[in-house]
């Protein structure tokens, strides 16, 4: 299992868990990122927000936000 921020562009996975305080969890789940959600990384440039696609929506996440989202990948992406 990896943190979302470790995935490279075009990598895909399933959200396994989300760690954080109540405010963070509320924000992340309100935009549709929940355990079991299929997620694809579109952009993950160093020192920039990462762009992901999930539930027919593109979402930008900063490094701290994406670090707390654990993802299971099918292979070593």
PDB file of N, CA, C and O in Angstrom:
ATOM      1  N   UNK A   1       0.853  -1.171   0.000  1.00  0.00           N
ATOM      2  CA  UNK A   1       0.000   0.000   0.000  1.00  0.00           C
ATOM      3  C   UNK A   1       0.904   1.241   0.000  1.00  0.00           C
ATOM      4  O   UNK A   1       1.922   1.284   0.691  1.00  0.00           O
ATOM      5  N   UNK A   2       0.508   2.248  -0.790  1.00  0.00           N
ATOM      6  CA  UNK A   2       1.298   3.466  -0.919  1.00  0.00           C
ATOM      7  C   UNK A   2       0.446   4.679  -0.583  1.00  0.00           C
ATOM      8  O   UNK A   2      -0.784   4.616  -0.594  1.00  0.00           O
ATOM      9  N   UNK A   3       1.114   5.773  -0.286  1.00  0.00           N
ATOM     10  CA  UNK A   3       0.417   7.051  -0.161  1.00  0.00           C
ATOM     11  C   UNK A   3       0.120   7.545  -1.570  1.00  0.00           C
ATOM     12  O   UNK A   3       0.880   7.281  -2.501  1.00  0.00           O
ATOM     13  N   UNK A   4      -0.974   8.254  -1.721  1.00  0.00           N
ATOM     14  CA  UNK A   4      -1.365   8.751  -3.040  1.00  0.00           C
ATOM     15  C   UNK A   4      -0.272   9.607  -3.660  1.00  0.00           C
ATOM     16  O   UNK A   4      -0.057   9.542  -4.870  1.00  0.00           O
ATOM     17  N   UNK A   5       0.421  10.404  -2.864  1.00  0.00           N
ATOM     18  CA  UNK A   5       1.462  11.287  -3.412  1.00  0.00           C
ATOM     19  C   UNK A   5       2.672  10.535  -3.961  1.00  0.00           C
ATOM     20  O   UNK A   5       3.510  11.138  -4.631  1.00  0.00           O
ATOM     21  N   UNK A   6       2.784   9.229  -3.694  1.00  0.00           N
ATOM     22  CA  UNK A   6       3.889   8.433  -4.205  1.00  0.00           C
ATOM     23  C   UNK A   6       3.631   7.896  -5.610  1.00  0.00           C
ATOM     24  O   UNK A   6       4.558   7.433  -6.274  1.00  0.00           O
ATOM     25  N   UNK A   7       2.398   7.953  -6.062  1.00  0.00           N
ATOM     26  CA  UNK A   7       2.060   7.398  -7.370  1.00  0.00           C
ATOM     27  C   UNK A   7       2.499   8.320  -8.492  1.00  0.00           C
ATOM     28  O   UNK A   7       2.493   9.544  -8.354  1.00  0.00           O
ATOM     29  N   UNK A   8       2.880   7.711  -9.603  1.00  0.00           N
ATOM     30  CA  UNK A   8       3.308   8.458 -10.776  1.00  0.00           C
ATOM     31  C   UNK A   8       2.100   8.741 -11.683  1.00  0.00           C
ATOM     32  O   UNK A   8       1.067   8.085 -11.550  1.00  0.00           O
ATOM     33  N   UNK A   9       2.216   9.701 -12.595  1.00  0.00           N
ATOM     34  CA  UNK A   9       1.127   9.972 -13.531  1.00  0.00           C
ATOM     35  C   UNK A   9       0.712   8.710 -14.287  1.00  0.00           C
ATOM     36  O   UNK A   9       1.550   7.873 -14.622  1.00  0.00           O
ATOM     37  N   UNK A  10      -0.573   8.587 -14.548  1.00  0.00           N
ATOM     38  CA  UNK A  10      -1.211   7.446 -15.215  1.00  0.00           C
ATOM     39  C   UNK A  10      -1.307   6.205 -14.341  1.00  0.00           C
ATOM     40  O   UNK A  10      -1.744   5.155 -14.812  1.00  0.00           O
ATOM     41  N   UNK A  11      -0.906   6.304 -13.075  1.00  0.00           N
ATOM     42  CA  UNK A  11      -1.082   5.194 -12.138  1.00  0.00           C
ATOM     43  C   UNK A  11      -2.517   5.203 -11.639  1.00  0.00           C
ATOM     44  O   UNK A  11      -3.151   6.252 -11.529  1.00  0.00           O
ATOM     45  N   UNK A  12      -3.013   4.008 -11.340  1.00  0.00           N
ATOM     46  CA  UNK A  12      -4.371   3.877 -10.832  1.00  0.00           C
ATOM     47  C   UNK A  12      -4.366   3.019  -9.588  1.00  0.00           C
ATOM     48  O   UNK A  12      -3.466   2.206  -9.379  1.00  0.00           O
ATOM     49  N   UNK A  13      -5.378   3.209  -8.767  1.00  0.00           N
ATOM     50  CA  UNK A  13      -5.502   2.405  -7.567  1.00  0.00           C
ATOM     51  C   UNK A  13      -6.849   2.586  -6.906  1.00  0.00           C
ATOM     52  O   UNK A  13      -7.701   3.338  -7.378  1.00  0.00           O
ATOM     53  N   UNK A  14      -7.020   1.882  -5.811  1.00  0.00           N
ATOM     54  CA  UNK A  14      -8.234   1.940  -5.012  1.00  0.00           C
ATOM     55  C   UNK A  14      -7.874   2.536  -3.658  1.00  0.00           C
ATOM     56  O   UNK A  14      -6.920   2.097  -3.016  1.00  0.00           O
ATOM     57  N   UNK A  15      -8.633   3.535  -3.224  1.00  0.00           N
ATOM     58  CA  UNK A  15      -8.388   4.147  -1.923  1.00  0.00           C
ATOM     59  C   UNK A  15      -8.650   3.103  -0.839  1.00  0.00           C
ATOM     60  O   UNK A  15      -9.750   2.559  -0.744  1.00  0.00           O
ATOM     61  N   UNK A  16      -7.633   2.829  -0.023  1.00  0.00           N
ATOM     62  CA  UNK A  16      -7.744   1.830   1.038  1.00  0.00           C
ATOM     63  C   UNK A  16      -8.114   2.479   2.366  1.00  0.00           C
ATOM     64  O   UNK A  16      -8.945   1.955   3.108  1.00  0.00           O
ATOM     65  N   UNK A  17      -7.495   3.627   2.667  1.00  0.00           N
ATOM     66  CA  UNK A  17      -7.789   4.311   3.932  1.00  0.00           C
ATOM     67  C   UNK A  17      -7.404   5.782   3.824  1.00  0.00           C
ATOM     68  O   UNK A  17      -6.621   6.187   2.966  1.00  0.00           O
ATOM     69  N   UNK A  18      -7.984   6.557   4.723  1.00  0.00           N
ATOM     70  CA  UNK A  18      -7.692   7.980   4.787  1.00  0.00           C
ATOM     71  C   UNK A  18      -7.414   8.318   6.246  1.00  0.00           C
ATOM     72  O   UNK A  18      -8.238   8.055   7.122  1.00  0.00           O
ATOM     73  N   UNK A  19      -6.245   8.904   6.499  1.00  0.00           N
ATOM     74  CA  UNK A  19      -5.859   9.264   7.860  1.00  0.00           C
ATOM     75  C   UNK A  19      -5.941  10.774   8.027  1.00  0.00           C
ATOM     76  O   UNK A  19      -5.653  11.526   7.096  1.00  0.00           O
ATOM     77  N   UNK A  20      -6.332  11.212   9.211  1.00  0.00           N
ATOM     78  CA  UNK A  20      -6.360  12.640   9.476  1.00  0.00           C
ATOM     79  C   UNK A  20      -7.389  13.000  10.529  1.00  0.00           C
ATOM     80  O   UNK A  20      -8.119  12.146  11.034  1.00  0.00           O
ATOM     81  N   UNK A  21      -7.430  14.287  10.847  1.00  0.00           N
ATOM     82  CA  UNK A  21      -8.393  14.748  11.846  1.00  0.00           C
ATOM     83  C   UNK A  21      -9.787  14.866  11.223  1.00  0.00           C
ATOM     84  O   UNK A  21      -9.956  14.677  10.019  1.00  0.00           O
ATOM     85  N   UNK A  22     -10.768  15.178  12.048  1.00  0.00           N
ATOM     86  CA  UNK A  22     -12.165  15.219  11.599  1.00  0.00           C
ATOM     87  C   UNK A  22     -12.386  16.243  10.486  1.00  0.00           C
ATOM     88  O   UNK A  22     -13.141  15.989   9.548  1.00  0.00           O
ATOM     89  N   UNK A  23     -11.733  17.392  10.589  1.00  0.00           N
ATOM     90  CA  UNK A  23     -11.897  18.430   9.569  1.00  0.00           C
ATOM     91  C   UNK A  23     -11.367  17.959   8.211  1.00  0.00           C
ATOM     92  O   UNK A  23     -12.012  18.156   7.181  1.00  0.00           O
ATOM     93  N   UNK A  24     -10.190  17.337   8.221  1.00  0.00           N
ATOM     94  CA  UNK A  24      -9.588  16.813   6.993  1.00  0.00           C
ATOM     95  C   UNK A  24     -10.467  15.721   6.391  1.00  0.00           C
ATOM     96  O   UNK A  24     -10.758  15.744   5.195  1.00  0.00           O
ATOM     97  N   UNK A  25     -10.888  14.769   7.213  1.00  0.00           N
ATOM     98  CA  UNK A  25     -11.735  13.677   6.724  1.00  0.00           C
ATOM     99  C   UNK A  25     -13.032  14.198   6.129  1.00  0.00           C
ATOM    100  O   UNK A  25     -13.497  13.693   5.107  1.00  0.00           O
ATOM    101  N   UNK A  26     -13.618  15.205   6.764  1.00  0.00           N
ATOM    102  CA  UNK A  26     -14.856  15.792   6.260  1.00  0.00           C
ATOM    103  C   UNK A  26     -14.635  16.427   4.891  1.00  0.00           C
ATOM    104  O   UNK A  26     -15.453  16.258   3.986  1.00  0.00           O
ATOM    105  N   UNK A  27     -13.547  17.147   4.741  1.00  0.00           N
ATOM    106  CA  UNK A  27     -13.261  17.798   3.465  1.00  0.00           C
ATOM    107  C   UNK A  27     -13.012  16.785   2.354  1.00  0.00           C
ATOM    108  O   UNK A  27     -13.577  16.900   1.266  1.00  0.00           O
ATOM    109  N   UNK A  28     -12.170  15.798   2.627  1.00  0.00           N
ATOM    110  CA  UNK A  28     -11.809  14.806   1.611  1.00  0.00           C
ATOM    111  C   UNK A  28     -13.021  13.962   1.204  1.00  0.00           C
ATOM    112  O   UNK A  28     -13.239  13.722   0.017  1.00  0.00           O
ATOM    113  N   UNK A  29     -13.794  13.521   2.171  1.00  0.00           N
ATOM    114  CA  UNK A  29     -14.961  12.705   1.827  1.00  0.00           C
ATOM    115  C   UNK A  29     -16.044  13.530   1.130  1.00  0.00           C
ATOM    116  O   UNK A  29     -16.804  12.991   0.325  1.00  0.00           O
ATOM    117  N   UNK A  30     -16.125  14.826   1.426  1.00  0.00           N
ATOM    118  CA  UNK A  30     -17.141  15.660   0.773  1.00  0.00           C
ATOM    119  C   UNK A  30     -16.850  15.869  -0.707  1.00  0.00           C
ATOM    120  O   UNK A  30     -17.771  16.148  -1.474  1.00  0.00           O
ATOM    121  N   UNK A  31     -15.595  15.741  -1.129  1.00  0.00           N
ATOM    122  CA  UNK A  31     -15.291  15.846  -2.551  1.00  0.00           C
ATOM    123  C   UNK A  31     -15.317  14.479  -3.241  1.00  0.00           C
ATOM    124  O   UNK A  31     -15.014  14.372  -4.429  1.00  0.00           O
ATOM    125  N   UNK A  32     -15.676  13.454  -2.502  1.00  0.00           N
ATOM    126  CA  UNK A  32     -15.893  12.140  -3.101  1.00  0.00           C
ATOM    127  C   UNK A  32     -14.785  11.132  -2.939  1.00  0.00           C
ATOM    128  O   UNK A  32     -14.899  10.015  -3.444  1.00  0.00           O
ATOM    129  N   UNK A  33     -13.714  11.486  -2.252  1.00  0.00           N
ATOM    130  CA  UNK A  33     -12.635  10.518  -2.038  1.00  0.00           C
ATOM    131  C   UNK A  33     -12.962   9.734  -0.776  1.00  0.00           C
ATOM    132  O   UNK A  33     -12.890  10.256   0.336  1.00  0.00           O
ATOM    133  N   UNK A  34     -13.323   8.479  -0.969  1.00  0.00           N
ATOM    134  CA  UNK A  34     -13.703   7.600   0.132  1.00  0.00           C
ATOM    135  C   UNK A  34     -13.030   6.249  -0.061  1.00  0.00           C
ATOM    136  O   UNK A  34     -12.631   5.919  -1.179  1.00  0.00           O
ATOM    137  N   UNK A  35     -12.893   5.456   1.006  1.00  0.00           N
ATOM    138  CA  UNK A  35     -12.338   4.115   0.838  1.00  0.00           C
ATOM    139  C   UNK A  35     -13.159   3.325  -0.189  1.00  0.00           C
ATOM    140  O   UNK A  35     -14.389   3.343  -0.171  1.00  0.00           O
ATOM    141  N   UNK A  36     -12.449   2.638  -1.076  1.00  0.00           N
ATOM    142  CA  UNK A  36     -13.094   1.867  -2.129  1.00  0.00           C
ATOM    143  C   UNK A  36     -13.209   2.618  -3.444  1.00  0.00           C
ATOM    144  O   UNK A  36     -13.568   2.033  -4.466  1.00  0.00           O
ATOM    145  N   UNK A  37     -12.910   3.895  -3.425  1.00  0.00           N
ATOM    146  CA  UNK A  37     -13.005   4.749  -4.618  1.00  0.00           C
ATOM    147  C   UNK A  37     -11.829   4.461  -5.565  1.00  0.00           C
ATOM    148  O   UNK A  37     -10.678   4.389  -5.134  1.00  0.00           O
ATOM    149  N   UNK A  38     -12.136   4.297  -6.858  1.00  0.00           N
ATOM    150  CA  UNK A  38     -11.102   4.123  -7.873  1.00  0.00           C
ATOM    151  C   UNK A  38     -10.542   5.501  -8.194  1.00  0.00           C
ATOM    152  O   UNK A  38     -11.299   6.452  -8.393  1.00  0.00           O
ATOM    153  N   UNK A  39      -9.211   5.610  -8.247  1.00  0.00           N
ATOM    154  CA  UNK A  39      -8.568   6.908  -8.453  1.00  0.00           C
ATOM    155  C   UNK A  39      -7.429   6.764  -9.457  1.00  0.00           C
ATOM    156  O   UNK A  39      -6.696   5.775  -9.439  1.00  0.00           O
ATOM    157  N   UNK A  40      -7.285   7.760 -10.334  1.00  0.00           N
ATOM    158  CA  UNK A  40      -6.204   7.766 -11.326  1.00  0.00           C
ATOM    159  C   UNK A  40      -5.431   9.075 -11.199  1.00  0.00           C
ATOM    160  O   UNK A  40      -6.026  10.150 -11.118  1.00  0.00           O
ATOM    161  N   UNK A  41      -4.110   8.979 -11.183  1.00  0.00           N
ATOM    162  CA  UNK A  41      -3.252  10.160 -11.082  1.00  0.00           C
ATOM    163  C   UNK A  41      -3.028  10.710 -12.486  1.00  0.00           C
ATOM    164  O   UNK A  41      -2.525  10.006 -13.361  1.00  0.00           O
ATOM    165  N   UNK A  42      -3.403  11.969 -12.697  1.00  0.00           N
ATOM    166  CA  UNK A  42      -3.191  12.630 -13.984  1.00  0.00           C
ATOM    167  C   UNK A  42      -1.875  13.400 -13.990  1.00  0.00           C
ATOM    168  O   UNK A  42      -1.129  13.339 -14.967  1.00  0.00           O
ATOM    169  N   UNK A  43      -1.583  14.121 -12.913  1.00  0.00           N
ATOM    170  CA  UNK A  43      -0.345  14.885 -12.779  1.00  0.00           C
ATOM    171  C   UNK A  43       0.174  14.754 -11.363  1.00  0.00           C
ATOM    172  O   UNK A  43      -0.597  14.769 -10.403  1.00  0.00           O
ATOM    173  N   UNK A  44       1.474  14.627 -11.240  1.00  0.00           N
ATOM    174  CA  UNK A  44       2.102  14.605  -9.923  1.00  0.00           C
ATOM    175  C   UNK A  44       3.500  15.190 -10.051  1.00  0.00           C
ATOM    176  O   UNK A  44       4.500  14.480  -9.955  1.00  0.00           O
ATOM    177  N   UNK A  45       3.549  16.501 -10.270  1.00  0.00           N
ATOM    178  CA  UNK A  45       4.819  17.201 -10.416  1.00  0.00           C
ATOM    179  C   UNK A  45       5.337  17.617  -9.042  1.00  0.00           C
ATOM    180  O   UNK A  45       4.565  17.921  -8.132  1.00  0.00           O
ATOM    181  N   UNK A  46       6.642  17.622  -8.917  1.00  0.00           N
ATOM    182  CA  UNK A  46       7.275  17.995  -7.658  1.00  0.00           C
ATOM    183  C   UNK A  46       6.902  19.427  -7.270  1.00  0.00           C
ATOM    184  O   UNK A  46       6.920  20.324  -8.112  1.00  0.00           O
ATOM    185  N   UNK A  47       6.567  19.637  -6.013  1.00  0.00           N
ATOM    186  CA  UNK A  47       6.237  20.952  -5.447  1.00  0.00           C
ATOM    187  C   UNK A  47       5.022  21.624  -6.092  1.00  0.00           C
ATOM    188  O   UNK A  47       4.913  22.850  -6.081  1.00  0.00           O
ATOM    189  N   UNK A  48       4.129  20.844  -6.640  1.00  0.00           N
ATOM    190  CA  UNK A  48       2.887  21.363  -7.228  1.00  0.00           C
ATOM    191  C   UNK A  48       1.732  20.503  -6.749  1.00  0.00           C
ATOM    192  O   UNK A  48       1.937  19.349  -6.374  1.00  0.00           O
ATOM    193  N   UNK A  49       0.526  21.042  -6.755  1.00  0.00           N
ATOM    194  CA  UNK A  49      -0.623  20.194  -6.407  1.00  0.00           C
ATOM    195  C   UNK A  49      -0.749  19.045  -7.413  1.00  0.00           C
ATOM    196  O   UNK A  49      -0.468  19.215  -8.600  1.00  0.00           O
ATOM    197  N   UNK A  50      -1.167  17.895  -6.935  1.00  0.00           N
ATOM    198  CA  UNK A  50      -1.356  16.777  -7.850  1.00  0.00           C
ATOM    199  C   UNK A  50      -2.786  16.789  -8.352  1.00  0.00           C
ATOM    200  O   UNK A  50      -3.698  17.225  -7.650  1.00  0.00           O
ATOM    201  N   UNK A  51      -2.975  16.310  -9.564  1.00  0.00           N
ATOM    202  CA  UNK A  51      -4.282  16.278 -10.189  1.00  0.00           C
ATOM    203  C   UNK A  51      -4.693  14.817 -10.320  1.00  0.00           C
ATOM    204  O   UNK A  51      -3.973  14.013 -10.910  1.00  0.00           O
ATOM    205  N   UNK A  52      -5.861  14.478  -9.765  1.00  0.00           N
ATOM    206  CA  UNK A  52      -6.361  13.108  -9.826  1.00  0.00           C
ATOM    207  C   UNK A  52      -7.754  13.106 -10.451  1.00  0.00           C
ATOM    208  O   UNK A  52      -8.467  14.109 -10.435  1.00  0.00           O
ATOM    209  N   UNK A  53      -8.116  11.955 -10.998  1.00  0.00           N
ATOM    210  CA  UNK A  53      -9.436  11.775 -11.595  1.00  0.00           C
ATOM    211  C   UNK A  53     -10.136  10.652 -10.852  1.00  0.00           C
ATOM    212  O   UNK A  53      -9.605   9.547 -10.739  1.00  0.00           O
ATOM    213  N   UNK A  54     -11.321  10.936 -10.348  1.00  0.00           N
ATOM    214  CA  UNK A  54     -12.108   9.921  -9.661  1.00  0.00           C
ATOM    215  C   UNK A  54     -13.583  10.325  -9.712  1.00  0.00           C
ATOM    216  O   UNK A  54     -13.910  11.511  -9.689  1.00  0.00           O
ATOM    217  N   UNK A  55     -14.460   9.340  -9.779  1.00  0.00           N
ATOM    218  CA  UNK A  55     -15.910   9.581  -9.823  1.00  0.00           C
ATOM    219  C   UNK A  55     -16.288  10.626 -10.876  1.00  0.00           C
ATOM    220  O   UNK A  55     -17.092  11.519 -10.606  1.00  0.00           O
ATOM    221  N   UNK A  56     -15.707  10.513 -12.080  1.00  0.00           N
ATOM    222  CA  UNK A  56     -15.974  11.424 -13.201  1.00  0.00           C
ATOM    223  C   UNK A  56     -15.629  12.877 -12.890  1.00  0.00           C
ATOM    224  O   UNK A  56     -16.224  13.789 -13.465  1.00  0.00           O
ATOM    225  N   UNK A  57     -14.681  13.100 -11.993  1.00  0.00           N
ATOM    226  CA  UNK A  57     -14.300  14.455 -11.584  1.00  0.00           C
ATOM    227  C   UNK A  57     -12.789  14.558 -11.443  1.00  0.00           C
ATOM    228  O   UNK A  57     -12.139  13.624 -10.973  1.00  0.00           O
ATOM    229  N   UNK A  58     -12.229  15.702 -11.856  1.00  0.00           N
ATOM    230  CA  UNK A  58     -10.820  15.982 -11.610  1.00  0.00           C
ATOM    231  C   UNK A  58     -10.708  16.801 -10.332  1.00  0.00           C
ATOM    232  O   UNK A  58     -11.467  17.746 -10.117  1.00  0.00           O
ATOM    233  N   UNK A  59      -9.754  16.426  -9.487  1.00  0.00           N
ATOM    234  CA  UNK A  59      -9.561  17.095  -8.202  1.00  0.00           C
ATOM    235  C   UNK A  59      -8.076  17.404  -8.036  1.00  0.00           C
ATOM    236  O   UNK A  59      -7.225  16.569  -8.344  1.00  0.00           O
ATOM    237  N   UNK A  60      -7.770  18.598  -7.551  1.00  0.00           N
ATOM    238  CA  UNK A  60      -6.392  18.970  -7.229  1.00  0.00           C
ATOM    239  C   UNK A  60      -6.194  18.827  -5.724  1.00  0.00           C
ATOM    240  O   UNK A  60      -6.999  19.312  -4.929  1.00  0.00           O
ATOM    241  N   UNK A  61      -5.121  18.160  -5.351  1.00  0.00           N
ATOM    242  CA  UNK A  61      -4.791  17.944  -3.938  1.00  0.00           C
ATOM    243  C   UNK A  61      -3.362  18.394  -3.691  1.00  0.00           C
ATOM    244  O   UNK A  61      -2.475  18.137  -4.505  1.00  0.00           O
ATOM    245  N   UNK A  62      -3.135  19.072  -2.558  1.00  0.00           N
ATOM    246  CA  UNK A  62      -1.755  19.424  -2.246  1.00  0.00           C
ATOM    247  C   UNK A  62      -1.034  18.206  -1.660  1.00  0.00           C
ATOM    248  O   UNK A  62      -1.653  17.183  -1.368  1.00  0.00           O
ATOM    249  N   UNK A  63       0.265  18.336  -1.498  1.00  0.00           N
ATOM    250  CA  UNK A  63       1.087  17.213  -1.055  1.00  0.00           C
ATOM    251  C   UNK A  63       0.643  16.664   0.296  1.00  0.00           C
ATOM    252  O   UNK A  63       0.568  15.448   0.476  1.00  0.00           O
ATOM    253  N   UNK A  64       0.350  17.545   1.242  1.00  0.00           N
ATOM    254  CA  UNK A  64      -0.072  17.094   2.572  1.00  0.00           C
ATOM    255  C   UNK A  64      -1.389  16.313   2.496  1.00  0.00           C
ATOM    256  O   UNK A  64      -1.540  15.281   3.151  1.00  0.00           O
ATOM    257  N   UNK A  65      -2.325  16.800   1.710  1.00  0.00           N
ATOM    258  CA  UNK A  65      -3.611  16.110   1.581  1.00  0.00           C
ATOM    259  C   UNK A  65      -3.426  14.732   0.966  1.00  0.00           C
ATOM    260  O   UNK A  65      -4.012  13.757   1.436  1.00  0.00           O
ATOM    261  N   UNK A  66      -2.618  14.646  -0.076  1.00  0.00           N
ATOM    262  CA  UNK A  66      -2.449  13.373  -0.765  1.00  0.00           C
ATOM    263  C   UNK A  66      -1.592  12.383   0.023  1.00  0.00           C
ATOM    264  O   UNK A  66      -1.690  11.175  -0.192  1.00  0.00           O
ATOM    265  N   UNK A  67      -0.761  12.881   0.924  1.00  0.00           N
ATOM    266  CA  UNK A  67       0.087  11.999   1.740  1.00  0.00           C
ATOM    267  C   UNK A  67      -0.746  11.154   2.701  1.00  0.00           C
ATOM    268  O   UNK A  67      -0.348  10.040   3.042  1.00  0.00           O
ATOM    269  N   UNK A  68      -1.891  11.665   3.139  1.00  0.00           N
ATOM    270  CA  UNK A  68      -2.729  10.960   4.110  1.00  0.00           C
ATOM    271  C   UNK A  68      -3.710   9.974   3.489  1.00  0.00           C
ATOM    272  O   UNK A  68      -4.477   9.330   4.204  1.00  0.00           O
ATOM    273  N   UNK A  69      -3.691   9.853   2.170  1.00  0.00           N
ATOM    274  CA  UNK A  69      -4.596   8.934   1.482  1.00  0.00           C
ATOM    275  C   UNK A  69      -3.786   7.715   1.062  1.00  0.00           C
ATOM    276  O   UNK A  69      -2.851   7.834   0.271  1.00  0.00           O
ATOM    277  N   UNK A  70      -4.134   6.561   1.581  1.00  0.00           N
ATOM    278  CA  UNK A  70      -3.429   5.312   1.269  1.00  0.00           C
ATOM    279  C   UNK A  70      -4.171   4.590   0.146  1.00  0.00           C
ATOM    280  O   UNK A  70      -5.395   4.458   0.172  1.00  0.00           O
ATOM    281  N   UNK A  71      -3.393   4.121  -0.852  1.00  0.00           N
ATOM    282  CA  UNK A  71      -3.959   3.523  -2.045  1.00  0.00           C
ATOM    283  C   UNK A  71      -3.350   2.147  -2.297  1.00  0.00           C
ATOM    284  O   UNK A  71      -2.146   1.946  -2.139  1.00  0.00           O
ATOM    285  N   UNK A  72      -4.203   1.206  -2.692  1.00  0.00           N
ATOM    286  CA  UNK A  72      -3.727  -0.115  -3.114  1.00  0.00           C
ATOM    287  C   UNK A  72      -3.654  -0.107  -4.634  1.00  0.00           C
ATOM    288  O   UNK A  72      -4.614   0.259  -5.312  1.00  0.00           O
ATOM    289  N   UNK A  73      -2.495  -0.519  -5.166  1.00  0.00           N
ATOM    290  CA  UNK A  73      -2.331  -0.588  -6.614  1.00  0.00           C
ATOM    291  C   UNK A  73      -2.282  -2.050  -7.040  1.00  0.00           C
ATOM    292  O   UNK A  73      -2.011  -2.940  -6.234  1.00  0.00           O
ATOM    293  N   UNK A  74      -2.548  -2.276  -8.312  1.00  0.00           N
ATOM    294  CA  UNK A  74      -2.550  -3.647  -8.827  1.00  0.00           C
ATOM    295  C   UNK A  74      -1.143  -4.188  -9.014  1.00  0.00           C
ATOM    296  O   UNK A  74      -0.900  -5.385  -8.858  1.00  0.00           O
ATOM    297  N   UNK A  75      -0.225  -3.302  -9.347  1.00  0.00           N
ATOM    298  CA  UNK A  75       1.164  -3.729  -9.503  1.00  0.00           C
ATOM    299  C   UNK A  75       2.060  -2.653  -8.926  1.00  0.00           C
ATOM    300  O   UNK A  75       1.579  -1.757  -8.233  1.00  0.00           O
ATOM    301  N   UNK A  76       3.318  -2.722  -9.190  1.00  0.00           N
ATOM    302  CA  UNK A  76       4.267  -1.756  -8.612  1.00  0.00           C
ATOM    303  C   UNK A  76       4.296  -0.467  -9.417  1.00  0.00           C
ATOM    304  O   UNK A  76       5.250  -0.209 -10.152  1.00  0.00           O
ATOM    305  N   UNK A  77       3.269   0.327  -9.281  1.00  0.00           N
ATOM    306  CA  UNK A  77       3.181   1.585 -10.039  1.00  0.00           C
ATOM    307  C   UNK A  77       3.897   2.683  -9.315  1.00  0.00           C
ATOM    308  O   UNK A  77       3.934   3.816  -9.794  1.00  0.00           O
TER     309      UNK A  77
END
